[in-house]
Every structure is written in structure tokens, then in C-alpha cells.
Amino acid sequence: MNPKVESALNEQIQREEYSSRLYLAMAIWCEVNGYPGAAAFLYEHAEEERIHMLKLVHFVNDRGGTAKLMPVDAPPSDFKSLEEVFQKIKKHEEFITESINNLYGITVEEKDYTTGNFLQWYITEQIEEESLFNTILDKIKLVGADKAGMFHIDKELDGMTTGAGAAGEGN
Ligand code: OFO
């Protein structure tokens, strides 16, 4: 595998791992601050980011490279509000989009069209994620400080989970 592409893919593996930890930290905050629906949604999203990471790991290994795990920073664990949580998610996803685009740019420079083709999935995924988080953030902003509205949004977020990444309850 092209060493420049391999190293850029490994950096992306680190970013996806960080994304997973960031959303896990946010899920924990939501769970202990009275937003069980948002918590379930974010626990599940943390799992999705782990899948994004694993897809990259397998791709690197299958193409003759070696996936490398790098140190991952501790994510923030305290937030002022649910709005701040989703604002930070939006910003983070914009950063990830930029990072995927840069990665794609490297594959073009290096004429590694196989990896470029593989990255199309991530490019599409980022469009979907940015749109999803923008929608959620718009709703949160609309509701503002209204407790009943916020309760409703939390329920709605709960309804958006599939149950695959649920926290699990009891034993
Ligand atoms: Fe949220 O898409 Fe991967 O990082």
C-alpha cells in the first residue's frame, strides 16, 4: 500500500476512534443529566463511529498495509446544555468531513484510485451525518429553554435509535 495513503488512513482511524469516545462521553453526560433519549441516541452513535473505524482498519490490512492505533485524547466530559452537546457534534462532524476530503485529496495526488473509491462511502456518510445533526440542532434551538419541548426532543431522539447500541439496563 502507498505509505503516504496508509499513514493518512491511520490518522483517520485515530479520528474515528476519537469520534466514538467523544459521543460516548456525551452519551454519559446525557444519561446523568436527564436526557435518556439523547443518551440512547449517542450511545448508538458511538458504536457507529467504532464501525467507521473498523471499516478503515480492515481496509488498510486487506490492502497490504497495517492498521495502527495511536493515542487518543480524552474527550470533554462536561457540557452546559443539550444544545452545547449538539453544537459540538456539528463542529466535530464538519472537522471530520474536512478530514475525509483531505484524505480523498491525497488518494488523488497519489493516484490511489482504489482507496479513493473506498472513501466514497465516507463522503456520502458525512453528507448524511451533517444533515442529521443540523436538523437536530435546529430543533433544539427552536425549543430554547422550554422544558416540555426539550422533553419532546429527547423522546424523538430515543425514537431515532435502532436499539443496536443501547446502553443496556439492569443486569
Ligand atoms: Fe460521524 O462519521 Fe465517522 O467520524
Backbone and ligand atoms as CSV (ligand in chain L), in Angstrom:
chain,resi,resn,atom,element,x,y,z
A,1,MET,N,N,0.849,-1.194,0.000
A,1,MET,CA,C,0.000,0.000,0.000
A,1,MET,C,C,0.889,1.250,0.000
A,2,ASN,N,N,0.477,2.265,-0.720
A,2,ASN,CA,C,1.206,3.539,-0.756
A,2,ASN,C,C,1.395,4.075,0.680
A,3,PRO,N,N,2.653,4.281,1.104
A,3,PRO,CA,C,2.893,4.667,2.510
A,3,PRO,C,C,2.233,5.987,2.926
A,4,LYS,N,N,2.144,6.919,1.981
A,4,LYS,CA,C,1.518,8.210,2.310
A,4,LYS,C,C,0.009,8.015,2.578
A,5,VAL,N,N,-0.597,7.183,1.732
A,5,VAL,CA,C,-2.032,6.901,1.885
A,5,VAL,C,C,-2.256,6.092,3.169
A,6,GLU,N,N,-1.378,5.130,3.407
A,6,GLU,CA,C,-1.503,4.283,4.606
A,6,GLU,C,C,-1.428,5.151,5.873
A,7,SER,N,N,-0.473,6.069,5.880
A,7,SER,CA,C,-0.334,6.897,7.079
A,7,SER,C,C,-1.552,7.829,7.245
A,8,ALA,N,N,-2.073,8.345,6.126
A,8,ALA,CA,C,-3.270,9.210,6.212
A,8,ALA,C,C,-4.487,8.400,6.675
A,9,LEU,N,N,-4.583,7.149,6.228
A,9,LEU,CA,C,-5.707,6.297,6.662
A,9,LEU,C,C,-5.587,5.996,8.157
A,10,ASN,N,N,-4.361,5.782,8.610
A,10,ASN,CA,C,-4.169,5.521,10.043
A,10,ASN,C,C,-4.547,6.735,10.891
A,11,GLU,N,N,-4.278,7.924,10.371
A,11,GLU,CA,C,-4.710,9.129,11.100
A,11,GLU,C,C,-6.236,9.203,11.163
A,12,GLN,N,N,-6.869,8.770,10.076
A,12,GLN,CA,C,-8.341,8.785,10.078
A,12,GLN,C,C,-8.892,7.746,11.060
A,13,ILE,N,N,-8.197,6.630,11.183
A,13,ILE,CA,C,-8.602,5.608,12.163
A,13,ILE,C,C,-8.606,6.244,13.555
A,14,GLN,N,N,-7.573,7.016,13.838
A,14,GLN,CA,C,-7.481,7.691,15.137
A,14,GLN,C,C,-8.646,8.684,15.317
A,15,ARG,N,N,-8.991,9.396,14.255
A,15,ARG,CA,C,-10.082,10.382,14.367
A,15,ARG,C,C,-11.430,9.705,14.594
A,16,GLU,N,N,-11.634,8.568,13.924
A,16,GLU,CA,C,-12.909,7.856,14.111
A,16,GLU,C,C,-12.987,7.280,15.535
A,17,GLU,N,N,-11.835,6.845,16.032
A,17,GLU,CA,C,-11.801,6.325,17.401
A,17,GLU,C,C,-12.115,7.458,18.381
A,18,TYR,N,N,-11.554,8.627,18.100
A,18,TYR,CA,C,-11.851,9.784,18.958
A,18,TYR,C,C,-13.346,10.133,18.871
A,19,SER,N,N,-13.902,10.093,17.653
A,19,SER,CA,C,-15.331,10.403,17.483
A,19,SER,C,C,-16.165,9.481,18.367
A,20,SER,N,N,-15.803,8.198,18.353
A,20,SER,CA,C,-16.552,7.228,19.148
A,20,SER,C,C,-16.470,7.574,20.642
A,21,ARG,N,N,-15.288,7.928,21.099
A,21,ARG,CA,C,-15.118,8.278,22.522
A,21,ARG,C,C,-15.820,9.588,22.861
A,22,LEU,N,N,-15.789,10.527,21.912
A,22,LEU,CA,C,-16.456,11.816,22.148
A,22,LEU,C,C,-17.960,11.596,22.343
A,23,TYR,N,N,-18.557,10.779,21.466
A,23,TYR,CA,C,-20.003,10.558,21.566
A,23,TYR,C,C,-20.351,9.696,22.782
A,24,LEU,N,N,-19.418,8.842,23.163
A,24,LEU,CA,C,-19.627,8.062,24.381
A,24,LEU,C,C,-19.637,8.997,25.598
A,25,ALA,N,N,-18.708,9.933,25.632
A,25,ALA,CA,C,-18.649,10.901,26.741
A,25,ALA,C,C,-19.932,11.735,26.777
A,26,MET,N,N,-20.418,12.104,25.609
A,26,MET,CA,C,-21.643,12.901,25.529
A,26,MET,C,C,-22.857,12.082,25.966
A,27,ALA,N,N,-22.859,10.793,25.588
A,27,ALA,CA,C,-23.957,9.905,25.988
A,27,ALA,C,C,-24.003,9.797,27.513
A,28,ILE,N,N,-22.828,9.673,28.105
A,28,ILE,CA,C,-22.755,9.572,29.568
A,28,ILE,C,C,-23.312,10.846,30.200
A,29,TRP,N,N,-22.901,12.000,29.676
A,29,TRP,CA,C,-23.392,13.276,30.223
A,29,TRP,C,C,-24.923,13.333,30.107
A,30,CYS,N,N,-25.435,12.947,28.943
A,30,CYS,CA,C,-26.894,12.988,28.730
A,30,CYS,C,C,-27.606,12.053,29.711
A,31,GLU,N,N,-27.023,10.876,29.906
A,31,GLU,CA,C,-27.660,9.885,30.778
A,31,GLU,C,C,-27.760,10.380,32.223
A,32,VAL,N,N,-26.727,11.061,32.701
A,32,VAL,CA,C,-26.767,11.506,34.098
A,32,VAL,C,C,-27.386,12.895,34.256
A,33,ASN,N,N,-27.762,13.521,33.153
A,33,ASN,CA,C,-28.368,14.853,33.241
A,33,ASN,C,C,-29.823,14.890,32.761
A,34,GLY,N,N,-30.456,13.720,32.762
A,34,GLY,CA,C,-31.894,13.693,32.496
A,34,GLY,C,C,-32.313,13.684,31.034
A,35,TYR,N,N,-31.429,13.232,30.158
A,35,TYR,CA,C,-31.809,13.117,28.744
A,35,TYR,C,C,-31.607,11.673,28.279
A,36,PRO,N,N,-32.465,10.754,28.721
A,36,PRO,CA,C,-32.256,9.342,28.378
A,36,PRO,C,C,-32.355,9.049,26.877
A,37,GLY,N,N,-33.199,9.796,26.179
A,37,GLY,CA,C,-33.353,9.572,24.732
A,37,GLY,C,C,-32.088,9.985,23.986
A,38,ALA,N,N,-31.571,11.171,24.342
A,38,ALA,CA,C,-30.337,11.651,23.707
A,38,ALA,C,C,-29.188,10.705,24.052
A,39,ALA,N,N,-29.203,10.190,25.282
A,39,ALA,CA,C,-28.149,9.256,25.699
A,39,ALA,C,C,-28.192,8.000,24.831
A,40,ALA,N,N,-29.375,7.420,24.665
A,40,ALA,CA,C,-29.510,6.197,23.850
A,40,ALA,C,C,-29.035,6.471,22.418
A,41,PHE,N,N,-29.442,7.618,21.895
A,41,PHE,CA,C,-29.062,8.007,20.536
A,41,PHE,C,C,-27.530,8.112,20.420
A,42,LEU,N,N,-26.904,8.732,21.415
A,42,LEU,CA,C,-25.453,8.953,21.348
A,42,LEU,C,C,-24.649,7.692,21.670
A,43,TYR,N,N,-25.185,6.827,22.553
A,43,TYR,CA,C,-24.513,5.538,22.771
A,43,TYR,C,C,-24.463,4.786,21.438
A,44,GLU,N,N,-25.582,4.851,20.744
A,44,GLU,CA,C,-25.640,4.148,19.470
A,44,GLU,C,C,-24.692,4.782,18.446
A,45,HIS,N,N,-24.640,6.111,18.480
A,45,HIS,CA,C,-23.766,6.782,17.520
A,45,HIS,C,C,-22.287,6.501,17.812
A,46,ALA,N,N,-21.971,6.331,19.074
A,46,ALA,CA,C,-20.591,5.983,19.444
A,46,ALA,C,C,-20.226,4.635,18.810
A,47,GLU,N,N,-21.193,3.706,18.813
A,47,GLU,CA,C,-20.963,2.392,18.177
A,47,GLU,C,C,-20.759,2.549,16.670
A,48,GLU,N,N,-21.538,3.448,16.069
A,48,GLU,CA,C,-21.413,3.670,14.619
A,48,GLU,C,C,-20.023,4.177,14.266
A,49,GLU,N,N,-19.508,5.068,15.104
A,49,GLU,CA,C,-18.161,5.604,14.844
A,49,GLU,C,C,-17.114,4.505,14.972
A,50,ARG,N,N,-17.356,3.583,15.874
A,50,ARG,CA,C,-16.445,2.439,16.023
A,50,ARG,C,C,-16.467,1.580,14.750
A,51,ILE,N,N,-17.651,1.460,14.164
A,51,ILE,CA,C,-17.759,0.718,12.901
A,51,ILE,C,C,-17.003,1.461,11.785
A,52,HIS,N,N,-17.121,2.803,11.790
A,52,HIS,CA,C,-16.370,3.590,10.798
A,52,HIS,C,C,-14.867,3.315,10.953
A,53,MET,N,N,-14.433,3.241,12.209
A,53,MET,CA,C,-13.019,2.976,12.481
A,53,MET,C,C,-12.626,1.576,11.976
A,54,LEU,N,N,-13.463,0.583,12.304
A,54,LEU,CA,C,-13.140,-0.801,11.931
A,54,LEU,C,C,-13.117,-1.027,10.423
A,55,LYS,N,N,-14.011,-0.321,9.717
A,55,LYS,CA,C,-14.015,-0.431,8.247
A,55,LYS,C,C,-12.666,0.007,7.690
A,56,LEU,N,N,-12.112,1.073,8.265
A,56,LEU,CA,C,-10.799,1.571,7.839
A,56,LEU,C,C,-9.699,0.577,8.222
A,57,VAL,N,N,-9.786,0.036,9.432
A,57,VAL,CA,C,-8.791,-0.941,9.902
A,57,VAL,C,C,-8.722,-2.118,8.917
A,58,HIS,N,N,-9.884,-2.669,8.592
A,58,HIS,CA,C,-9.906,-3.836,7.696
A,58,HIS,C,C,-9.421,-3.481,6.295
A,59,PHE,N,N,-9.794,-2.287,5.844
A,59,PHE,CA,C,-9.369,-1.882,4.503
A,59,PHE,C,C,-7.845,-1.798,4.425
A,60,VAL,N,N,-7.240,-1.129,5.412
A,60,VAL,CA,C,-5.773,-0.983,5.428
A,60,VAL,C,C,-5.128,-2.365,5.444
A,61,ASN,N,N,-5.584,-3.245,6.312
A,61,ASN,CA,C,-4.985,-4.583,6.420
A,61,ASN,C,C,-5.190,-5.410,5.140
A,62,ASP,N,N,-6.391,-5.322,4.578
A,62,ASP,CA,C,-6.686,-6.098,3.362
A,62,ASP,C,C,-5.875,-5.631,2.156
A,63,ARG,N,N,-5.466,-4.363,2.172
A,63,ARG,CA,C,-4.727,-3.819,1.027
A,63,ARG,C,C,-3.216,-3.960,1.197
A,64,GLY,N,N,-2.797,-4.722,2.176
A,64,GLY,CA,C,-1.365,-4.966,2.353
A,64,GLY,C,C,-0.675,-4.013,3.308
A,65,GLY,N,N,-1.425,-3.113,3.931
A,65,GLY,CA,C,-0.846,-2.225,4.933
A,65,GLY,C,C,-1.072,-2.789,6.326
A,66,THR,N,N,-0.776,-1.986,7.336
A,66,THR,CA,C,-1.029,-2.396,8.717
A,66,THR,C,C,-1.710,-1.241,9.450
A,67,ALA,N,N,-2.898,-1.533,9.959
A,67,ALA,CA,C,-3.612,-0.507,10.738
A,67,ALA,C,C,-2.857,-0.279,12.038
A,68,LYS,N,N,-2.706,1.004,12.391
A,68,LYS,CA,C,-2.000,1.307,13.644
A,68,LYS,C,C,-2.894,2.133,14.543
A,69,LEU,N,N,-2.917,1.747,15.820
A,69,LEU,CA,C,-3.703,2.518,16.778
A,69,LEU,C,C,-2.788,3.530,17.441
A,70,MET,N,N,-3.255,4.761,17.474
A,70,MET,CA,C,-2.448,5.837,18.054
A,70,MET,C,C,-3.117,6.343,19.328
A,71,PRO,N,N,-2.380,7.106,20.134
A,71,PRO,CA,C,-3.021,7.630,21.351
A,71,PRO,C,C,-4.228,8.493,20.999
A,72,VAL,N,N,-5.242,8.384,21.812
A,72,VAL,CA,C,-6.471,9.167,21.578
A,72,VAL,C,C,-6.696,10.067,22.788
A,73,ASP,N,N,-6.894,11.358,22.531
A,73,ASP,CA,C,-7.134,12.316,23.627
A,73,ASP,C,C,-8.411,11.979,24.384
A,74,ALA,N,N,-8.433,12.359,25.651
A,74,ALA,CA,C,-9.671,12.205,26.424
A,74,ALA,C,C,-10.662,13.260,25.914
A,75,PRO,N,N,-11.890,12.856,25.636
A,75,PRO,CA,C,-12.875,13.838,25.158
A,75,PRO,C,C,-13.378,14.698,26.319
A,76,PRO,N,N,-14.005,15.842,26.024
A,76,PRO,CA,C,-14.605,16.622,27.111
A,76,PRO,C,C,-15.720,15.815,27.764
A,77,SER,N,N,-15.932,16.036,29.063
A,77,SER,CA,C,-16.956,15.226,29.739
A,77,SER,C,C,-18.055,16.083,30.358
A,78,ASP,N,N,-17.878,17.397,30.320
A,78,ASP,CA,C,-18.890,18.259,30.929
A,78,ASP,C,C,-19.412,19.259,29.898
A,79,PHE,N,N,-20.714,19.428,29.903
A,79,PHE,CA,C,-21.344,20.316,28.925
A,79,PHE,C,C,-22.369,21.192,29.629
A,80,LYS,N,N,-22.602,22.363,29.050
A,80,LYS,CA,C,-23.541,23.302,29.692
A,80,LYS,C,C,-24.988,22.911,29.451
A,81,SER,N,N,-25.240,22.327,28.287
A,81,SER,CA,C,-26.626,22.038,27.905
A,81,SER,C,C,-26.643,21.034,26.761
A,82,LEU,N,N,-27.857,20.554,26.455
A,82,LEU,CA,C,-28.010,19.633,25.320
A,82,LEU,C,C,-27.672,20.369,24.021
A,83,GLU,N,N,-28.001,21.661,24.015
A,83,GLU,CA,C,-27.672,22.453,22.822
A,83,GLU,C,C,-26.153,22.487,22.608
A,84,GLU,N,N,-25.418,22.658,23.690
A,84,GLU,CA,C,-23.962,22.691,23.546
A,84,GLU,C,C,-23.433,21.338,23.049
A,85,VAL,N,N,-24.026,20.254,23.543
A,85,VAL,CA,C,-23.619,18.913,23.092
A,85,VAL,C,C,-23.749,18.825,21.565
A,86,PHE,N,N,-24.913,19.199,21.063
A,86,PHE,CA,C,-25.148,19.043,19.623
A,86,PHE,C,C,-24.401,20.076,18.785
A,87,GLN,N,N,-24.103,21.233,19.386
A,87,GLN,CA,C,-23.279,22.211,18.684
A,87,GLN,C,C,-21.865,21.655,18.487
A,88,LYS,N,N,-21.375,21.010,19.542
A,88,LYS,CA,C,-20.027,20.423,19.474
A,88,LYS,C,C,-20.004,19.258,18.473
A,89,ILE,N,N,-21.088,18.491,18.422
A,89,ILE,CA,C,-21.159,17.380,17.455
A,89,ILE,C,C,-21.101,17.936,16.034
A,90,LYS,N,N,-21.877,18.985,15.810
A,90,LYS,CA,C,-21.924,19.591,14.468
A,90,LYS,C,C,-20.520,20.047,14.060
A,91,LYS,N,N,-19.841,20.724,14.969
A,91,LYS,CA,C,-18.491,21.219,14.688
A,91,LYS,C,C,-17.526,20.053,14.426
A,92,HIS,N,N,-17.681,19.016,15.240
A,92,HIS,CA,C,-16.795,17.865,15.086
A,92,HIS,C,C,-17.031,17.169,13.736
A,93,GLU,N,N,-18.292,17.023,13.364
A,93,GLU,CA,C,-18.587,16.360,12.088
A,93,GLU,C,C,-18.092,17.193,10.908
A,94,GLU,N,N,-18.116,18.523,11.052
A,94,GLU,CA,C,-17.582,19.373,9.977
A,94,GLU,C,C,-16.071,19.146,9.847
A,95,PHE,N,N,-15.432,18.990,11.000
A,95,PHE,CA,C,-13.994,18.700,11.005
A,95,PHE,C,C,-13.717,17.340,10.333
A,96,ILE,N,N,-14.556,16.353,10.646
A,96,ILE,CA,C,-14.379,15.014,10.049
A,96,ILE,C,C,-14.586,15.067,8.532
A,97,THR,N,N,-15.579,15.831,8.102
A,97,THR,CA,C,-15.822,15.966,6.655
A,97,THR,C,C,-14.580,16.530,5.976
A,98,GLU,N,N,-14.013,17.576,6.592
A,98,GLU,CA,C,-12.816,18.200,6.032
A,98,GLU,C,C,-11.663,17.177,5.983
A,99,SER,N,N,-11.577,16.393,7.028
A,99,SER,CA,C,-10.509,15.420,7.101
A,99,SER,C,C,-10.671,14.309,6.065
A,100,ILE,N,N,-11.907,13.875,5.833
A,100,ILE,CA,C,-12.170,12.862,4.789
A,100,ILE,C,C,-11.855,13.457,3.413
A,101,ASN,N,N,-12.240,14.713,3.223
A,101,ASN,CA,C,-11.966,15.363,1.932
A,101,ASN,C,C,-10.460,15.473,1.686
A,102,ASN,N,N,-9.708,15.822,2.734
A,102,ASN,CA,C,-8.248,15.901,2.591
A,102,ASN,C,C,-7.658,14.541,2.267
A,103,LEU,N,N,-8.191,13.527,2.935
A,103,LEU,CA,C,-7.743,12.163,2.706
A,103,LEU,C,C,-8.010,11.755,1.249
A,104,TYR,N,N,-9.171,12.088,0.776
A,104,TYR,CA,C,-9.525,11.795,-0.617
A,104,TYR,C,C,-8.548,12.513,-1.557
A,105,GLY,N,N,-8.224,13.769,-1.204
A,105,GLY,CA,C,-7.273,14.555,-1.992
A,105,GLY,C,C,-5.917,13.854,-2.100
A,106,ILE,N,N,-5.479,13.244,-1.008
A,106,ILE,CA,C,-4.189,12.524,-1.021
A,106,ILE,C,C,-4.259,11.338,-1.980
A,107,THR,N,N,-5.394,10.625,-1.959
A,107,THR,CA,C,-5.515,9.459,-2.860
A,107,THR,C,C,-5.480,9.904,-4.327
A,108,VAL,N,N,-6.012,11.092,-4.613
A,108,VAL,CA,C,-5.990,11.598,-5.991
A,108,VAL,C,C,-4.547,11.951,-6.366
A,109,GLU,N,N,-3.872,12.681,-5.457
A,109,GLU,CA,C,-2.462,13.061,-5.698
A,109,GLU,C,C,-1.598,11.820,-5.939
A,110,GLU,N,N,-1.871,10.780,-5.150
A,110,GLU,CA,C,-1.051,9.561,-5.219
A,110,GLU,C,C,-1.574,8.565,-6.259
A,111,LYS,N,N,-2.585,8.963,-6.973
A,111,LYS,CA,C,-3.227,8.096,-7.988
A,111,LYS,C,C,-3.630,6.728,-7.404
A,112,ASP,N,N,-4.078,6.757,-6.139
A,112,ASP,CA,C,-4.554,5.529,-5.499
A,112,ASP,C,C,-6.087,5.519,-5.619
A,113,TYR,N,N,-6.547,5.141,-6.783
A,113,TYR,CA,C,-7.988,5.239,-7.074
A,113,TYR,C,C,-8.808,4.199,-6.322
A,114,THR,N,N,-8.182,3.098,-5.952
A,114,THR,CA,C,-8.899,2.067,-5.189
A,114,THR,C,C,-9.321,2.640,-3.827
A,115,THR,N,N,-8.352,3.299,-3.161
A,115,THR,CA,C,-8.684,3.880,-1.855
A,115,THR,C,C,-9.666,5.044,-2.029
A,116,GLY,N,N,-9.481,5.811,-3.088
A,116,GLY,CA,C,-10.408,6.919,-3.375
A,116,GLY,C,C,-11.831,6.396,-3.508
A,117,ASN,N,N,-11.957,5.278,-4.200
A,117,ASN,CA,C,-13.266,4.665,-4.401
A,117,ASN,C,C,-13.854,4.181,-3.063
A,118,PHE,N,N,-13.003,3.597,-2.253
A,118,PHE,CA,C,-13.429,3.137,-0.919
A,118,PHE,C,C,-13.929,4.314,-0.076
A,119,LEU,N,N,-13.255,5.464,-0.221
A,119,LEU,CA,C,-13.621,6.632,0.597
A,119,LEU,C,C,-14.946,7.265,0.200
A,120,GLN,N,N,-15.471,6.893,-0.958
A,120,GLN,CA,C,-16.774,7.444,-1.374
A,120,GLN,C,C,-17.842,7.173,-0.320
A,121,TRP,N,N,-17.762,6.019,0.297
A,121,TRP,CA,C,-18.751,5.658,1.325
A,121,TRP,C,C,-18.715,6.694,2.461
A,122,TYR,N,N,-17.509,7.085,2.852
A,122,TYR,CA,C,-17.352,8.054,3.944
A,122,TYR,C,C,-17.838,9.444,3.521
A,123,ILE,N,N,-17.604,9.776,2.263
A,123,ILE,CA,C,-18.033,11.092,1.764
A,123,ILE,C,C,-19.560,11.186,1.837
A,124,THR,N,N,-20.236,10.133,1.393
A,124,THR,CA,C,-21.701,10.096,1.443
A,124,THR,C,C,-22.186,10.105,2.888
A,125,GLU,N,N,-21.523,9.328,3.724
A,125,GLU,CA,C,-21.891,9.232,5.137
A,125,GLU,C,C,-21.808,10.616,5.812
A,126,GLN,N,N,-20.776,11.379,5.476
A,126,GLN,CA,C,-20.615,12.698,6.090
A,126,GLN,C,C,-21.748,13.643,5.681
A,127,ILE,N,N,-22.196,13.539,4.433
A,127,ILE,CA,C,-23.312,14.385,3.987
A,127,ILE,C,C,-24.540,14.069,4.848
A,128,GLU,N,N,-24.783,12.767,5.045
A,128,GLU,CA,C,-25.946,12.338,5.837
A,128,GLU,C,C,-25.819,12.777,7.293
A,129,GLU,N,N,-24.630,12.597,7.860
A,129,GLU,CA,C,-24.455,12.936,9.277
A,129,GLU,C,C,-24.582,14.437,9.507
A,130,GLU,N,N,-23.977,15.226,8.639
A,130,GLU,CA,C,-24.063,16.681,8.829
A,130,GLU,C,C,-25.517,17.131,8.743
A,131,SER,N,N,-26.234,16.561,7.804
A,131,SER,CA,C,-27.629,16.944,7.643
A,131,SER,C,C,-28.464,16.516,8.871
A,132,LEU,N,N,-28.214,15.296,9.356
A,132,LEU,CA,C,-28.930,14.798,10.538
A,132,LEU,C,C,-28.671,15.704,11.753
A,133,PHE,N,N,-27.412,16.019,12.005
A,133,PHE,CA,C,-27.089,16.810,13.197
A,133,PHE,C,C,-27.559,18.260,13.065
A,134,ASN,N,N,-27.559,18.784,11.847
A,134,ASN,CA,C,-28.101,20.137,11.648
A,134,ASN,C,C,-29.581,20.163,11.983
A,135,THR,N,N,-30.308,19.135,11.562
A,135,THR,CA,C,-31.745,19.060,11.827
A,135,THR,C,C,-31.998,19.001,13.333
A,136,ILE,N,N,-31.249,18.149,14.024
A,136,ILE,CA,C,-31.440,18.011,15.474
A,136,ILE,C,C,-31.127,19.339,16.168
A,137,LEU,N,N,-30.029,19.960,15.792
A,137,LEU,CA,C,-29.625,21.216,16.421
A,137,LEU,C,C,-30.663,22.315,16.168
A,138,ASP,N,N,-31.197,22.379,14.973
A,138,ASP,CA,C,-32.229,23.376,14.661
A,138,ASP,C,C,-33.435,23.196,15.585
A,139,LYS,N,N,-33.822,21.943,15.807
A,139,LYS,CA,C,-34.983,21.661,16.673
A,139,LYS,C,C,-34.681,22.100,18.105
A,140,ILE,N,N,-33.495,21.795,18.580
A,140,ILE,CA,C,-33.117,22.163,19.953
A,140,ILE,C,C,-33.141,23.681,20.107
A,141,LYS,N,N,-32.630,24.381,19.116
A,141,LYS,CA,C,-32.593,25.855,19.172
A,141,LYS,C,C,-33.998,26.430,19.179
A,142,LEU,N,N,-34.860,25.811,18.409
A,142,LEU,CA,C,-36.245,26.274,18.293
A,142,LEU,C,C,-36.961,26.180,19.638
A,143,VAL,N,N,-36.696,25.119,20.349
A,143,VAL,CA,C,-37.346,24.865,21.630
A,143,VAL,C,C,-36.794,25.784,22.730
A,144,GLY,N,N,-35.505,26.123,22.630
A,144,GLY,CA,C,-34.870,27.017,23.608
A,144,GLY,C,C,-34.934,26.452,25.009
A,145,ALA,N,N,-35.442,27.250,25.945
A,145,ALA,CA,C,-35.440,26.833,27.359
A,145,ALA,C,C,-36.734,26.111,27.751
A,146,ASP,N,N,-37.624,25.899,26.786
A,146,ASP,CA,C,-38.913,25.284,27.093
A,146,ASP,C,C,-38.740,23.803,27.486
A,147,LYS,N,N,-39.057,23.509,28.740
A,147,LYS,CA,C,-38.805,22.167,29.282
A,147,LYS,C,C,-39.641,21.089,28.591
A,148,ALA,N,N,-40.913,21.426,28.318
A,148,ALA,CA,C,-41.785,20.447,27.669
A,148,ALA,C,C,-41.277,20.134,26.267
A,149,GLY,N,N,-40.824,21.169,25.574
A,149,GLY,CA,C,-40.286,20.998,24.224
A,149,GLY,C,C,-39.039,20.133,24.246
A,150,MET,N,N,-38.209,20.365,25.243
A,150,MET,CA,C,-36.964,19.613,25.373
A,150,MET,C,C,-37.253,18.134,25.672
A,151,PHE,N,N,-38.282,17.909,26.488
A,151,PHE,CA,C,-38.719,16.555,26.823
A,151,PHE,C,C,-39.117,15.823,25.532
A,152,HIS,N,N,-39.804,16.573,24.686
A,152,HIS,CA,C,-40.275,16.043,23.416
A,152,HIS,C,C,-39.115,15.671,22.487
A,153,ILE,N,N,-38.129,16.557,22.454
A,153,ILE,CA,C,-36.952,16.304,21.604
A,153,ILE,C,C,-36.199,15.068,22.094
A,154,ASP,N,N,-36.110,14.958,23.416
A,154,ASP,CA,C,-35.425,13.795,23.979
A,154,ASP,C,C,-36.139,12.501,23.565
A,155,LYS,N,N,-37.473,12.540,23.600
A,155,LYS,CA,C,-38.276,11.373,23.176
A,155,LYS,C,C,-38.026,11.079,21.701
A,156,GLU,N,N,-37.961,12.149,20.930
A,156,GLU,CA,C,-37.759,11.994,19.496
A,156,GLU,C,C,-36.398,11.346,19.201
A,157,LEU,N,N,-35.388,11.771,19.957
A,157,LEU,CA,C,-34.050,11.190,19.780
A,157,LEU,C,C,-34.062,9.705,20.147
A,158,ASP,N,N,-34.833,9.387,21.164
A,158,ASP,CA,C,-34.971,7.993,21.564
A,158,ASP,C,C,-35.573,7.182,20.413
A,159,GLY,N,N,-36.556,7.773,19.759
A,159,GLY,CA,C,-37.220,7.105,18.634
A,159,GLY,C,C,-36.308,6.930,17.428
A,160,MET,N,N,-35.221,7.698,17.395
A,160,MET,CA,C,-34.298,7.613,16.261
A,160,MET,C,C,-33.250,6.513,16.439
A,161,THR,N,N,-33.254,5.861,17.602
A,161,THR,CA,C,-32.285,4.789,17.814
A,161,THR,C,C,-32.865,3.478,17.299
A,162,THR,N,N,-31.971,2.574,16.941
A,162,THR,CA,C,-32.451,1.274,16.456
A,162,THR,C,C,-32.382,0.223,17.563
A,163,GLY,N,N,-31.705,0.595,18.652
A,163,GLY,CA,C,-31.560,-0.357,19.765
A,163,GLY,C,C,-30.237,-1.103,19.711
A,164,ALA,N,N,-29.523,-0.976,18.587
A,164,ALA,CA,C,-28.273,-1.725,18.417
A,164,ALA,C,C,-27.174,-1.285,19.377
A,165,GLY,N,N,-27.164,0.010,19.707
A,165,GLY,CA,C,-26.077,0.486,20.571
A,165,GLY,C,C,-26.573,0.889,21.936
A,166,ALA,N,N,-27.742,0.386,22.312
A,166,ALA,CA,C,-28.355,0.795,23.565
A,166,ALA,C,C,-27.460,0.471,24.765
A,167,ALA,N,N,-27.604,1.302,25.790
A,167,ALA,CA,C,-26.732,1.188,26.967
A,167,ALA,C,C,-26.951,-0.125,27.706
A,168,GLY,N,N,-28.153,-0.630,27.650
A,168,GLY,CA,C,-28.465,-1.843,28.410
A,168,GLY,C,C,-28.890,-1.454,29.804
A,169,GLU,N,N,-29.858,-2.148,30.329
A,169,GLU,CA,C,-30.367,-1.783,31.650
A,169,GLU,C,C,-30.360,-2.996,32.559
A,170,GLY,N,N,-30.338,-2.713,33.851
A,170,GLY,CA,C,-30.422,-3.769,34.846
A,170,GLY,C,C,-29.240,-4.723,34.731
A,171,ASN,N,N,-29.509,-6.027,34.956
A,171,ASN,CA,C,-28.416,-6.985,34.912
A,171,ASN,C,C,-27.884,-7.110,33.492
L,1,OFO,FE1,FE,-19.635,10.828,12.442
L,1,OFO,O1,O,-18.825,9.959,10.958
L,1,OFO,FE2,FE,-17.360,8.890,11.370
L,1,OFO,O2,O,-16.449,10.209,12.228
